Amino acid sequence: MPENFLNEVCGKETGNYPPIDIVFLNYNRLSETKYTLKALLECKAHYKNIQIIAVDNASTDGTREYLKGVSEEIQVILLDENQGIGGYNIGFERCKGEYIIVLDDDSHVLPSTIERLVRVFERDSTIGLIAFKVIDNEGRRFKTWHIPSDDRFQDSFAFVGCGFAVKRDVFRSIGYYPAEFFLYHNEIEVSLKTKMKGYRVVYDPECVAVHRTEGVSRNPERRVYFTLKNSLFLIWKYYPLWMAIYLSASRILISMALALYHFRLGDFYRAIKDFLNNLPERSPLTFERCRELLGPFTRHNSIIHRITGLFRGEGVK
């Protein structure tokens, strides 16, 4: 990375460009953690003001021992129990830079992404979070309803958790990740809260994260349980009552179909039970604000939209 580029972008003397923290969370994926760390240390060789923070969620596969051995090069946080995405929050609290890059243990970025996000943040103070373009090892784009389908710089509904950047002060002001989610849909609430603070969430295809998904499959138990529980949490917390009732019923029917398909009815019932035992305090938005800020999530949880989606060739998720 040419230092004069950063000086031009940031208007600062060499060596005084914005410090960045990169945080990733590991759980029992030693080989992936080694690969990610190698790639990030290469980034650090180009961009000196990077601090790498690795959080281990009580792994038992030798990752903890490996991280102890590299603790002179990076910050290492070893947790005594698996806290899910809550483990990230402990890493976020250690951050001191202006910006935070968040990755999974099986994703990494290239130095060009760091150059780009500095440019974007420094030139537009209204941007609070940048959703990265996520590709696999073959360069194929990861498609999801969280981010725009067309590959251009634009405002985004949300982001993909394995690759994004956020202003540290903004992230801290919204309380980081909702730890009670444990897995799934944390991106939705983070994006919503960021926008409610008056900041933009943008998708930038020039910021690229490589998600090495080959050989990694989704756990149907987690998909059924956490998707249902956390969707109901968001619906009940943020939607007007009539919309919350409709979307809750819709989400339950959609998740029941998913549970039947995967033979996971036990996880389906457990999700409903745990949601009812931990109802969120309601902070409903107006219908207009829901449409503005939560449109894709609303459609994703609408049984009418999902049924018509089957005719368009979309699956049940």
N, C-alpha and C positions, 0 to 999 in steps of 0.2 A: 504494500500500500504506500503510495507516494505521500510523504508528509506534507508537501506543499499543497496537495489536494485538500487535506484536512484544514490547513491554515486558511485556504481560500474559502472553504465552506463555513468554517466556524469563526473566522476573523480573529484567530488567536495565535499566539506565538507557538512555534514548534514545541511539542511536549506538553502543552497546556490544553489540548483538545479534550472534549468531554470524556470522563471516565465511564466505563460500562461494566456492569456485572453480568455474567452469564451463569444462570442457575439451572441445574438439571437434577432430576430425582431418579434414584435407582432402586429397584427391588429384584434381587436374584437374577440379574442379567449381566454377569461379569464380562463376557466377551463383548457385549454391546457397549458397556461402560468403558472398556479399554479403547474401543474404536472411537467413541465420542470424545473421550479425553484427548486422544492423539490428535484428532481434527481440531479441537479447540486450542490446544497448545500451539498448533501451527498458526491459528488466527492470532494468538497472543504474540507470536514472533513478529507479526506485521503491525499489530496495534498494541502498543506498550501499555496503554491505560486500561487493560482488561483485567478484571478479577474473576476467576472461575470458582464457583461454589458447587460442590457435589454433596448432595444429601442422600444418605442411604437409609432406606426404610426397614431396618432390621433384617438385612439379607442373611442368608445362611449358606450361600454358595461360594464363599471365599472373597466376595466383593469387599467386605469390610477390611479384611487384611490387606487386600490390594490397595485400597484407598489410603490406609495408614502409611503405606510405603511411598505414596506420592504427595503426602501432606505438606512437604516443603515447597511444592510448586503451585498448589491450589489450596483453597479452604475446604476442609472436609468436616461434615457434620454427620455423626453416627447416632441414629435414633435407636432406642431400646425396644420400640414396637412399631409395627406398620401403621402409619397414620394416614395412608392414602394421600390425597392431594394436600392435606394439612401439613405434610412434611415439607412441601414447597415453602409454606409460610415461614417456617423457621429459617430457611435459607434466605427468603426475601428480607427478613429482619436484619440479616448481616450485610445487606447491600449498602454501599456508600456512594455509588456512582449516580450520574444523572439519569441513566437509562438502564433498564434491565432486559436482557434477552432470556426468554424461557424456552427450554427444550425438554424433550424426553431423553431417557438413557439410550434410545436407539435413533436419535436424530442429531444432526449437526448442521452448522452453517459454514459458508466460505467467507474469506476476508472481504469479498466484494459486497456481501450483504451488510457487513458492518459499516463499510463506507457509505452505502446507500441510506441506511437508516439514520445515520448522523446527518446526512444531507436533508432528509425529509423532516426530521424533528427540528433542526436548526432553522429551516426556512419557513416553517408554519407553526406558530405557537399554539394554534387551536387543536393540533393533533395530539391526542393522548396515548393512542395505541396503534401499532402497525401490525396487521395480519400478514404473515408471510405467505408466499406461494409455496406449497408443500409438494415435493416430487419424490418418487421412489428412486431406487438405484438405477433404473433404466431411463430416468428422466421423464416418466409419465406423471402428469399432474394428478394429485389427490383431489377428487371432487366431493364436495359436501354442501349441504344447504346452509352451513354456517357462513360461507363466503360467496362472493359473486361468481357466477358461472363464466362470465366473459373476462378474459385475461388482460385487464387494463387497470391503471391506477384509479381508484374510486372509493367512495364511502362504502363501508361494509357493515352487515348486520352484526357479525361476530368475528371469530378467528378460530384457528385450529390450535389446540393446546400444545402440540409438539413443536410449534415454531411461531413466536411472535415477540415483539418488543414493546415496552411500555415505559412511560416516564415514571421514575421511581416515586416522585411526590404524588402523582395522580394515583398510582397503585396503592400507596400507603393510605391515602385519604379514603379509599373505599374498603379498606380492611383486607386487601389481598384476596386470596381464594376463599370461598365459603367452605370451611373445613368440614362442616356437617355433611357435605355432599359425598365425601370420600372419593368418589369417581364420577365422571360424566356430568355434563351440563354446567360445569363451573364457568365455561366460556360465556354462556348466555348471561349469567348474572354479572360477571365482570364487565362485559360490554355494555349492558344496560346501565350499570352504576356509573361507568365512565361517561356515557352520554348524558346521564342525569346531572353530572357535575359540569356539563357544558363543553366537554371535549369531544372531538371526532374520533371514531374508529375507522381506519382506512385499510384497504387492501392494496398492497404494492407488489406486483409480480416481479419486480427487480430485487426484492428481498426474498431470498430462497432458502428454505430449509429442506434438507434431504432426510426423508423418513425411511429408514432401512427396514421396511415391513416384511421383507421376504422371510417366510417361515414363521411369522408371528400371526396368530389367529385370535379373534375375539372370543372371549369366554362367554358362552350363552347365559350362564348363571348371572354374571355381572350385567350383561346387557338387559336382561329381563328385570332384575331387581333394581339396579341403580337408575336406569332410564325411567322406569315407572315412578319410583319414589321421588326422584329429583324433579321430574316433570310436574308431578302433582304439587310439590313444594312451590315451584315457581308460579304455577297457575293460580294456586290459592293465595299466594302472597301478593301478586301484582295485578290481577285482573278484577274488573267489576264483578259483582256477585253473579249476575246472570251469565256472564261469559265464563266465569270460573266453574259454575255448575256444568255447563255444556262441555267445556274443554276437558274437565276432569272425567266426565262420563266417556267422552271420546277417547281420551288417553287410556282409560281402563280397558275399553274394548280393543283398541289397537294392541295394547300389551298382552291382553289375553290371547289374541291370535298368535302373537310372537311366542308366548309361553307354551301354547299348545303345539306349535311347530317344533319347538326345541324340547318338549317334554319337561318343562320347568314350571309347572303350576304351583309347586311349593314356594318357589321364589316370587312368583306373582302375588300370592296371598300374603307372603311375608312383607313384601314392599308396601302393600296397602295397610297392613297392620302397623308397621313402623311409621308410616306417614301419619296415620290417625293418632298415634301415641305421641307424635312430636309436631303438632300443627304449628306452622309459622304464624307469627303475628302479621295480620293483614296490613298492607300498605298499598291499597289499590290505586292504580292509575286511571285516568279517564279513558273512555273508549278511543278518543282521538289519539292520546299518547300511546296506548297499546298498539294501535294501528301503525303509528309512526315508528315506534321503537321495537316492537315485538312481532311484526308482521310475519316473518318466516317461521318463527316458533309457533305462532297461532295456527298457521296453515299446516305445519308439521303435526300438530296435535288435534286437528279437526278431522273427525271421521268422514265427513262429507268430502273434504279435500283428498283424503287418503284413498277413499273408494274410487273417486274419479281418477286418482293417480294410478291405480291398478290398471285401468284401461289405457293409460299413457305409458305403461311398461315400468312403473316405479314399484319397488318392493315395499313390504311392511317392515319398519325399523322400530 
